[in-house]
Amino acid sequence: MTSRTTADSPLLHPRELFVDGQWVAPSRDDVIEVIDSNDESIYLTVAAAGKDDVARAVTAARTAFDEGPWPRMTHARRAEYVRRLADGLRSRAALLADAWPRESGALYSVAQGTGEFYAGVLDFYADVASDFAWEEQAPTTPGAGFSMIVREPVGVVGAIVPWNSPLGLAIHKIAPALLSGCTIVLKAAPEAPTMVYILAECAEDIGLPAGVLNVVTADREASESLVTDPRVDKIAFTGSTVAGRRIASLMGQRIGRVTLELGGKSPAVILDDADLGQAASAIAQAECHLTGQSCASLTRLIVTRARHDHFVEALSAAFSAKKVGNAFDPASQMGPLVSARQRDRVLGYINQGVDSGARLVVGGGRPAALDRGYFIEPTVLAEVDNSSVVAQDEIFGPVLTVLPARDEADAIRIANDTIYGLNASVFTPDVDRARHVARQLRSGTVGHNDFRLDARIAFGGFKQSGLGREGGREGFRPYLETKVVILDAPPEGYR
């Protein structure tokens, strides 16, 4: 095995691609420089896949599905591989913990649990597969002896993951896809390929059959060739709604299957009986996660006009107190953004907000003491009009907007007045009232008194926040086709 040295790279094969069960040289000499978001230094350099490389990966996945053993294995046998993949992540926990803060800005204190956490997610999916209804008896068809429903793998999957949480978002795609019997081409984001490459190293180590999982890092043009390749049966994508529209359009031309987990502009409805200090503290803490670079962030904070100023005061005190700094500093409570481009984008939105009449209460710029790295201050905009750009666009940074409402009904109306519907929360001590409001919110998840998600159940959005669901038993269905089989008599096992 190739040695791994800190001086060279955290990866064993940074200048190669994982295709057909082995590390191979790319078709061209182009490379991608991955920048450490904490100090703007070059973290590592990886091979940039071109269209020919993507096509080669698709060929491997297609052959593995059409001719290989993987789709024909028992689900229990496939689950053994997935559990071994989980063990591989555990053995590389230190590498994973070092990569996420550098590439995406996650706090090292959080990243240290990454290997164990996502290994647990793989084990969870393997457990779900053990009693999933892959095959079940159906009501008997008149004139026939036995009817059944069979759920079979959709085929070759193109999985495209973004840079903010690359390992987690990859796991929630490849785990149900692998257990269902699919083969995969996994496309990593150029800004954050390391954790996905480490996943490929684990696949090599456990002897995953050739072509079952292929890993490439590519730019937009090469990535689009994955979407347009007719040999790919399904695309599973997490990213912006703009990119999701493009993928849906391309796949629609050939009726290809898609799962799209897209953008969000998630509301928190703060009812008049809510504890403003508790709500402010919970929201400010949640927004520190990945420096607000999360599609599910609660960034539209809706409170009645009478309580608006009191809430803004509590929120500003809680959020501005968060220490921004190097992700590896134990004292840091929020790290950097992923890139200079993202930092400039967020600053541009803050300026637009102020120009449109919002009141800048705290933040709004770079921390004075941090002259290198992609850092930005925790920012609160008050008196935000829901029709403004900052109230409607996904900013993807630590910018909280407070929107005044007339009453509870108006707050619900404002919460739903968006193209998105990914996440939401209701703040009130009354559980029944929370449930009543939650049922009126057009959102894939609604939490109570905090930022809450649980991918063990399901995750996805209404409206332009996506199509389909990831996580739990619901997460298997997008990787399966349903077949009805009608027989003259019950087959073996049903007699």
ABEGO torsion letter per residue (X at the ends): XBBBBAAABABABAABBBBGGBBBBBABABBBBBBBAAAGBBABBBBBBBAAAAAAAAAAAAAAAAABAAAABBAAAAAAAAAAAAAAAAAAAAAAAAAAAAAAGBBAAAAAAAAAAAAAAAAAAAAAAAABBABBBBBBBBGBABBBBBBBBAEBBBBBBBAABAAAAAAAAAAAAAAAGBBBBBBBBAABAAAAAAAAAAAAAAGBBBGABBBBBBBAAAAAAAAABAABABBBBBEBAAAAAAAAAAAAAAGBBBBBBBBBBBBBBBBAABBAAAAAAAAAAAAABGGGBBAABBABBBBBAAAAAAAAAAAAAAAAABBBBBAABAABABBBBABAAAAAAAAAAAAAAAAAGBBBABEGBBBAABABEBBBBBBBBBGBBAABAAAABBAGBBBBBBBBBABAAAAAAAAABBABBABBBBBBABAAAAAAAAAABBBABBBBGBBBBBAAABBEBBEAAEBEBBEEAAAAAAABBBBBBBBABBBBGAX
